[in-house]
């Protein structure tokens, strides 16, 4: 296991300070606020620690309410909404400086046999044939070297490989609002199913709005032609998977309007099983002097 991955696992290992109350810390992110994937992952950890191990998470729905302060601890309070025969529901509120910054509802289910079908996995190249994040980022002479280092530091725990050029690598002309990324953790994980769901949740917030930027030829905050932030986030966990094995993140944007952009995606295992569906809306604003496409 890489040191970066161990550091991430330590970050997600919350301190329990009271029954159903947990405390997490933060670290610097690519942008000067707490990374949304970190808050979502920590909130899911808090919820999962109040649920029996035989009930894996099957969905989460969350709202980002305020920017998080990387220099302050985050307190997660879990509300045990329901413990049914098949389903368990939890609500988590993340608080900093006396104010809620994030709200998550998560549902967990005992395994059941049932109907089974899925959408076919789209075509994608073998991840082993694609350049690593470090190889791509260090090849972009137009990016500020400090931005490159912050990207690499923020993603050091994850091997994340774009199929095509990311928005900040090639911009200026609109492209199809579709992006594919392969990812896996930089090291093996324990067999705890919650851990793999939590790591996928963490990574899911890294690239989902890329397709919004592609549709308008924007490079993103890294090149200063948009400002943005996640607004809400939803995930459905369909089938078992491992976050330390290659997962294909197939992303697209059906709409952008009113200063908001919508991203939706499916995550497949390398052998073609649909593991996760993700939907997120975010603020995507163009600086006034630049106008819109």
Secondary structure, DSSP 8 states (H G I E B T S, - for coil): --HHHHHHHHHHS-EEEETTEEEE-----SSSS--HHHHHHHHHHHHHTTS-TTEEEEEEEEEE-S---TTS-EEEEEEEEEE-SSEEEEEEEEEETTEEEEEEEEEEEE----------------GGGS--HHHHHTT-TTS-HHHHHHHHHHTTTEEEEESS--TTTS-SS---SEEEEEEEESS---S-HHHHHHHHHHHHHHHTTHHHHHHTT---TTTTS-EEEEEEEEEEE-S---TTS-EEEEEEEEEEETTEEEEEEEEEETTS-EEEEEEEEEEEE--TTT---
